[in-house]
């Protein structure tokens, strides 16, 4: 018998309790032992809960119980969850979490603490919800040198962008619908500004390259400035706009970025729609491997959490072998030094003069005009591949030297 305590009885925590109870027989067969929820810690009252018999508001009930060997942390945030996780690991209890903020911020410390105490710290559910990605990176793809990871890592923003493209809705209208459907929080900042995807790509990069990638050093840009007109221009060049998280090794450093980007229709991520996530991992031996599924939700996320619990129950003495090394210096390539193409949407009083100015400053470009014009004085162009700093210098020069107004600029992911 393996006794589990759940910290936090919110959406994911209650889902974990539900999955363990509902699938107890098959879980026991796979784990080789019975798994039981002995405690659920939460400061709130749940008088109608089916788990009310194991609910407690006293943390000592959990941490002083020697029969509890696995803690499931689903509190969220990086303060109380951090304190409780350290307390559990130092008490010789393994910890499973879905808390991406905690892992992205304190991963090196907690993995090292788990290793020192001979226990496990697992977090499959912190990226991709129910999509198996962390275990494959650690195990199935362990023989590969990982060259890069590209993914749609946030279901809320993917749903919003899908509605904008498919239904022609504004960002504001699509966000409101996402909130009404339960796909977006009332405060959607972490999703729409890209912070959630940033934490996830930081975790995946730390695993892939075996060194800590600090999410604070990753360039992050959200989708709040994307318009339906931008979508039309992307469609005109055979692409679609997605919130893309990308990382790869470059010149001895790690390049990582989260931003809206145009992916062409033949790209494997182009057809990932609604709340689905997808992650493409490129390994030197396997080539491209794609992982696809629902990236969030009560039961998909609980599924990944319980899978980690089963893994620890099956291998109780395995502990934590891999820790993330912290480098002394920032190991992230500055965004200014990275190279990319941009689609730039502009408006000008005199289009022909504007095109000449663009050619003189940017050199070779590809002009993009819509057959059904958005506005008579509006068009777009695709730049050649430049460093981000070179592109910004040219764009600033263009705006100061002519009557051109830049409406938006969007990266093109190749």
ChimeraX attribute file (.defattr): number of C-alpha atoms within 10 A of each C-alpha:
attribute: neighborCount
match mode: 1-to-1
recipient: residues
	/A:1	11
	/A:2	21
	/A:3	18
	/A:4	25
	/A:5	25
	/A:6	28
	/A:7	25
	/A:8	20
	/A:9	24
	/A:10	15
	/A:11	15
	/A:12	27
	/A:13	26
	/A:14	20
	/A:15	21
	/A:16	26
	/A:17	21
	/A:18	18
	/A:19	17
	/A:20	22
	/A:21	15
	/A:22	11
	/A:23	10
	/A:24	15
	/A:25	14
	/A:26	12
	/A:27	20
	/A:28	19
	/A:29	11
	/A:30	15
	/A:31	19
	/A:32	14
	/A:33	15
	/A:34	18
	/A:35	22
	/A:36	17
	/A:37	21
	/A:38	18
	/A:39	24
	/A:40	27
	/A:41	22
	/A:42	19
	/A:43	12
	/A:44	12
	/A:45	12
	/A:46	12
	/A:47	10
	/A:48	7
	/A:49	11
	/A:50	12
	/A:51	18
	/A:52	13
	/A:53	11
	/A:54	13
	/A:55	23
	/A:56	18
	/A:57	14
	/A:58	12
	/A:59	15
	/A:60	10
	/A:61	15
	/A:62	23
	/A:63	19
	/A:64	11
	/A:65	13
	/A:66	12
	/A:67	14
	/A:68	21
	/A:69	22
	/A:70	27
	/A:71	27
	/A:72	26
	/A:73	26
	/A:74	23
	/A:75	24
	/A:76	19
	/A:77	12
	/A:78	17
	/A:79	12
	/A:80	12
	/A:81	20
	/A:82	21
	/A:83	10
	/A:84	18
	/A:85	27
	/A:86	17
	/A:87	13
	/A:88	22
	/A:89	25
	/A:90	16
	/A:91	15
	/A:92	20
	/A:93	25
	/A:94	28
	/A:95	28
	/A:96	27
	/A:97	31
	/A:98	26
	/A:99	21
	/A:100	25
	/A:101	23
	/A:102	21
	/A:103	24
	/A:104	24
	/A:105	20
	/A:106	15
	/A:107	22
	/A:108	19
	/A:109	16
	/A:110	22
	/A:111	22
	/A:112	19
	/A:113	21
	/A:114	26
	/A:115	19
	/A:116	15
	/A:117	16
	/A:118	19
	/A:119	27
	/A:120	29
	/A:121	26
	/A:122	25
	/A:123	23
	/A:124	27
	/A:125	29
	/A:126	28
	/A:127	29
	/A:128	31
	/A:129	27
	/A:130	25
	/A:131	23
	/A:132	18
	/A:133	24
	/A:134	20
	/A:135	15
	/A:136	12
	/A:137	18
	/A:138	14
	/A:139	9
	/A:140	11
	/A:141	19
	/A:142	13
	/A:143	13
	/A:144	15
	/A:145	14
	/A:146	22
	/A:147	17
	/A:148	22
	/A:149	23
	/A:150	22
	/A:151	26
	/A:152	28
	/A:153	32
	/A:154	30
	/A:155	28
	/A:156	25
	/A:157	31
	/A:158	25
	/A:159	22
	/A:160	29
	/A:161	30
	/A:162	22
	/A:163	22
	/A:164	23
	/A:165	20
	/A:166	12
	/A:167	11
	/A:168	17
	/A:169	18
	/A:170	18
	/A:171	20
	/A:172	13
	/A:173	14
	/A:174	20
	/A:175	26
	/A:176	17
	/A:177	17
	/A:178	22
	/A:179	16
	/A:180	12
	/A:181	10
	/A:182	12
	/A:183	21
	/A:184	22
	/A:185	16
	/A:186	12
	/A:187	9
	/A:188	15
	/A:189	14
	/A:190	16
	/A:191	21
	/A:192	22
	/A:193	20
	/A:194	26
	/A:195	21
	/A:196	20
	/A:197	32
	/A:198	32
	/A:199	28
	/A:200	23
	/A:201	30
	/A:202	28
	/A:203	25
	/A:204	22
	/A:205	26
	/A:206	22
	/A:207	20
	/A:208	25
	/A:209	18
	/A:210	15
	/A:211	17
	/A:212	25
	/A:213	30
	/A:214	22
	/A:215	24
	/A:216	13
	/A:217	17
	/A:218	23
	/A:219	19
	/A:220	20
	/A:221	18
	/A:222	20
	/A:223	21
	/A:224	15
	/A:225	13
	/A:226	19
	/A:227	18
	/A:228	18
	/A:229	19
	/A:230	23
	/A:231	20
	/A:232	21
	/A:233	24
	/A:234	23
	/A:235	17
	/A:236	14
	/A:237	17
	/A:238	13
	/A:239	21
	/A:240	25
	/A:241	28
	/A:242	27
	/A:243	26
	/A:244	28
	/A:245	26
	/A:246	24
	/A:247	23
	/A:248	21
	/A:249	17
	/A:250	14
	/A:251	8
	/A:252	9
	/A:253	13
	/A:254	22
	/A:255	22
	/A:256	29
	/A:257	28
	/A:258	27
	/A:259	21
	/A:260	26
	/A:261	24
	/A:262	29
	/A:263	24
	/A:264	20
	/A:265	15
	/A:266	10
	/A:267	13
	/A:268	14
	/A:269	22
	/A:270	16
	/A:271	14
	/A:272	18
	/A:273	19
	/A:274	18
	/A:275	22
	/A:276	20
	/A:277	26
	/A:278	25
	/A:279	25
	/A:280	20
	/A:281	24
	/A:282	20
	/A:283	20
	/A:284	13
	/A:285	11
	/A:286	13
	/A:287	12
	/A:288	14
	/A:289	12
	/A:290	15
	/A:291	15
	/A:292	19
	/A:293	18
	/A:294	19
	/A:295	23
	/A:296	25
	/A:297	17
	/A:298	17
	/A:299	19
	/A:300	21
	/A:301	27
	/A:302	28
	/A:303	22
	/A:304	26
	/A:305	29
	/A:306	23
	/A:307	21
	/A:308	23
	/A:309	26
	/A:310	22
	/A:311	15
	/A:312	24
	/A:313	24
	/A:314	16
	/A:315	12
	/A:316	16
	/A:317	11
	/A:318	14
	/A:319	18
	/A:320	19
	/A:321	13
	/A:322	13
	/A:323	20
	/A:324	18
	/A:325	15
	/A:326	16
	/A:327	10
	/A:328	6
	/A:329	6
	/A:330	14
	/A:331	17
	/A:332	21
	/A:333	21
	/A:334	18
	/A:335	17
	/A:336	14
	/A:337	13
	/A:338	16
	/A:339	15
	/A:340	16
	/A:341	21
	/A:342	22
	/A:343	25
	/A:344	21
	/A:345	21
	/A:346	19
	/A:347	18
	/A:348	18
	/A:349	14
	/A:350	13
	/A:351	17
	/A:352	10
	/A:353	13
	/A:354	19
	/A:355	17
	/A:356	12
	/A:357	19
	/A:358	23
	/A:359	14
	/A:360	11
	/A:361	14
	/A:362	19
	/A:363	11
	/A:364	12
	/A:365	15
	/A:366	11
	/A:367	14
	/A:368	18
	/A:369	16
	/A:370	16
	/A:371	7
	/A:372	8
	/A:373	12
	/A:374	13
	/A:375	10
	/A:376	11
	/A:377	13
	/A:378	21
	/A:379	21
	/A:380	22
	/A:381	20
	/A:382	21
	/A:383	22
	/A:384	17
	/A:385	15
	/A:386	18
	/A:387	15
	/A:388	19
	/A:389	15
	/A:390	14
	/A:391	20
	/A:392	13
	/A:393	11
	/A:394	16
	/A:395	18
	/A:396	11
	/A:397	15
	/A:398	20
	/A:399	15
	/A:400	11
	/A:401	11
	/A:402	15
	/A:403	16
	/A:404	22
	/A:405	16
	/A:406	17
	/A:407	14
	/A:408	16
	/A:409	21
	/A:410	19
	/A:411	20
	/A:412	21
	/A:413	19
	/A:414	10
